Amino acid sequence: MEKAYESFGISRAVYEKGEALLQGLEDIFRSIDRRAEYNQLKVLAAMKKHGVADYHLNSSTGYGHNDGGRDTLEQVYAEVFGAEDALVRPQISCGTNALYLALSANLRPGDELYSPVGRPYDTLEAVIGIRPTVGSLAEQRISYRETDLLTDGSFDYDAIAKAINDKTALVTIQRSRGYSARPSFSPKAMGELIAFIKKIKPDLPVMVDNCYGEFTDYTEPTEHGADLIVGSLIKNPGGGMAASGGYIAGRKDLVERCACRLTAPGLGKDVGASLGLNASLYQGFFLAPGVVAGALKGAVFAAAYYESLGFAVYPGVEDPRNDIIQSVALQTPENLLAFCAGIQQAAPVDSFVKPVPSDMPGYEDPVIMAAGTFIQGSSIELSADGPLRPPYRVYYQGGLSWQHAKIGVLSSVQKLVDEGMTL
Ligand SMILES: *Cc1c(COP(=O)(O)O)cnc(C)c1O
C-alpha cells in the first residue's frame, strides 16, 4: 500500500499519519454505515413497492407521453422522501433552477417570501432579486424578508413570530450551510421550526432547500412537516450517475404547480421526455445512500486530518452532520491553492489541470475550484472550492467512493507538505 501511494506522489509519512487518525474514527464511520444501510433499505423497499421493472429503464422522446419509467421514478422519490408527490426531471438544469421553479410556481404578485434562517445560498440572491437581476422574483412584485439566526446559530423565535405577516406566502429554509458561517440543520430541528411557524399561520407552506442534505440522516425534512423539498441530481440523490436534473417533492398541489410552471398549465407532469436518462436516474438514486456515506467519511477524515495539523475545521470531527460539506480555514492563499491542486491531482478526469482563482459572476472575491468530474460540475464527486479572502476557507465535498475521498484528502495534505508545511 505504502509503495502504491508513493508512486502516486503521496509520501509514507502523510499516509501513515492518516492511518493513525483513522483508528480514532471507527465509531463515527460505523454510525455513518448504519445510516446508509437504513437509507439503502428505504430506497430498495420503495423500488419494490412501486414495481420498478426492466421496461421502466427505457427511454422516451418528443412529448414523452406515457413515460412510465419517468412517472414511476417520481413515485419512488416521493415514497423515499415521505412525500405525496414528486417532480424528478432532467429538464431541471441544476439546483438553482429547481429552487426558482418551486418559488416562482408557488408565489404570486403581492406575495412575500420569508427566510427564518438568514440569507440563502448565493445564487438565490439573484433569483429573489436581493441583487437586482433580470427575471427575479422582485421583478414579479414578490417581496422578500429574512430573519438572521441568533449568534449561537439557533432560531430567533421572537423575531420570526413578528416577521410573519398577512403577505407571507411561502417560507424557505436552507438545510445546508452553503458558503455561510452558520450551522446546517437536521430534519428534526427544522421540524421544530416548521411546527412553530404553522402555529402562527397554519396554512403557510414551508419549502426546504435540501441541496447536499439528502441521505445524511435517517429522515428527510418532508417527514418533519416540510411541504416541499428541493434539490439537485448532480449532488447527493443522483448518486454520481445522473447526467442532469433536479427534483421537487412534497404536497401534491404544490408539486403540481411546479410541474405546470416547468411545462405549461394544462400539461403539468404529462409531458417531458426522459431522453435515455431513466436508467441512470434510477441507478444513481439506488446508489446514493452508499455514495453519500463515502462522502461523509471523506468529510470526517478531512476534518480529523486538518484539525491535527492545527487548522480550524467546521463542522468539527465529532459534530453531527446534515450535509456533505467540510470547511477548513487554511489561513493563507498559498494553502488554499495547494489544497485545491491536491484535490485536482487526485481526480479521475483532468488530473493534469492546475486550478487557478478567477472572478465568478455573483461572487465578490476571486474563487478557486477543483473538480475533475465525470459529470460537469458534479459536487457529489470529489471537489473543493473557496473564495480568496481571509481566513481562506476551503469547502471540500464529495467522492464517489470512500476510498477516492480518502486519496483526495491525502493528496491535498501532500500538496501542503510540498509547499513547506510540517506534519
Ligand atoms: C448547490 C446548492 C444550490 C444550487 O446550486 P446549483 O449550483 O444551481 O445546483 C442551492 N442551495 C444550496 C444549499 C446548494 O448547496
The ligand as an SDF file (V2000), in Angstrom:
LIG
                    3D

 15 15  0  0  0  0  0  0  0  0999 V2000
  -25.7180   23.6810   -4.6980 C   0  0  0  0  0  0  0  0  0  0  0  0
  -26.7200   24.4130   -3.9190 C   0  0  0  0  0  0  0  0  0  0  0  0
  -27.7420   25.1450   -4.5350 C   0  0  0  0  0  0  0  0  0  0  0  0
  -27.9420   25.2220   -6.0170 C   0  0  0  0  0  0  0  0  0  0  0  0
  -26.8140   25.2590   -6.7380 O   0  0  0  0  0  0  0  0  0  0  0  0
  -26.6630   24.7900   -8.2640 P   0  0  0  0  0  0  0  0  0  0  0  0
  -25.2270   25.0450   -8.4890 O   0  0  0  0  0  0  0  0  0  0  0  0
  -27.5550   25.6490   -9.0710 O   0  0  0  0  0  0  0  0  0  0  0  0
  -27.0290   23.3600   -8.3720 O   0  0  0  0  0  0  0  0  0  0  0  0
  -28.6390   25.7960   -3.7230 C   0  0  0  0  0  0  0  0  0  0  0  0
  -28.5590   25.7200   -2.3900 N   0  0  0  0  0  0  0  0  0  0  0  0
  -27.6010   25.0230   -1.7650 C   0  0  0  0  0  0  0  0  0  0  0  0
  -27.5800   24.9490   -0.2720 C   0  0  0  0  0  0  0  0  0  0  0  0
  -26.6520   24.3380   -2.5170 C   0  0  0  0  0  0  0  0  0  0  0  0
  -25.7280   23.6150   -1.8890 O   0  0  0  0  0  0  0  0  0  0  0  0
  1  2  1  0
  2  3  1  0
  2 14  2  0
  3  4  1  0
  3 10  2  0
  4  5  1  0
  5  6  1  0
  6  7  2  0
  6  8  1  0
  6  9  1  0
 10 11  1  0
 11 12  2  0
 12 13  1  0
 12 14  1  0
 14 15  1  0
M  END
$$$$
